[in-house]
Amino acid sequence: MSCPVGTTSPALTSSRNGCTDCPPGWTRQANERECQPCGVNTYPNVSGECIACLDGSVRQGNEPECRMCPANTYATDSGQCVACPLGSSSTEGSTLCGDCPHGTTVQLGLQTRCEPCQSDSYLDESAKQCVACPAGRHTIESPPNIGIASCYCLAGSYIETGTGDDITGQCKQCPAGLDSVAFAHGIEACKRRCPENQFDRGSGTCSDCPPGEVSPGGFVECSPCGPNTFRDKSKRCTACPNGSTSPSGSEGTDACACNPGSSKNPDTGLCADCPVDFFSNAGEPCRPICPQGQTDEGGQSVCTD
């Protein structure tokens, strides 16, 4: 009597007492004399047949059973779990790797999933790896930070432009007495902090804003007051009185012109409708519809005697 499938004996005796199991990963069919190893990515089942490993798992000839490929690797036909290419990832038991979402990567040896680069580092999209910012440069708190341009200088310093330093350079301190906002590029970004309604135009001194313009101070440039407002004596943008309008950048309440059909009361400075049979163009005083002694018969564009 021969040994059962999946077992063998040194002399294939007729007694089953001498039969032993084939080594792990090996099997023997009824028509075979000796145990044979199952091929790559296959394993013996209870019937002694070599069947394929599950998707995402592999087996080499000397391994007792199939093993699942870990995360960030993928299973190959050669029985290997191969690391995912840079900038891609996978879950356990995968046969393919997927690209990381935009602005994220897998740091080799540090992470097991796609994540943004850590603080003060940026994603080099060509290398698909996180790179530390140059000395003295930092990244914003909200990732993703992509490219070295994400590394900025702190307030009071700048990256010199036009020399390649804006790509790899370190931060340089503004000259004495001058300051800058974060992200500054070029020494021209170093200016004097100015009080309200003044601005440093690059001379290193604070100058008054032009008429009709205001600034909260600091490094904020002067900007015109909006339409239908004017800069008042306190140098703040104030809405024109009801019934009047003004262009952007107006200075003083006189810049607010009454709407057509009204005129400014000289005592109150407010706009009031013209009396009956009077009219006005925008910003003009009310005047009779027809000169004295002439009438408008209605529906006509001229006055007649």
SULNORWO-V739757 format. One record per helix or strand. SS is the DSSP state (H for helix, E for strand). FROM is the first residue (numbers start at 1). TO is the last residue. If there is no record, write none. Layout:
ss:from:to
SS:FROM:TO
SS:FROM:TO
//
This chain:
ss:from:to
E:7:8
H:16:18
E:20:21
E:26:27
E:36:37
E:42:44
E:50:52
E:57:58
E:67:68
E:73:75
E:81:83
E:88:89
E:98:99
E:105:105
E:115:115
E:121:124
E:129:132
E:138:138
E:146:146
H:148:150
E:152:152
E:157:159
H:165:168
E:172:173
E:179:179
E:185:185
H:187:189
E:191:191
E:194:194
E:198:199
E:207:208
E:213:214
E:218:218
E:223:224
E:229:231
E:237:239
E:244:245
E:251:251
H:253:255
E:257:258
E:262:264
E:271:273
E:278:279
E:287:288
E:295:295
E:304:304
//
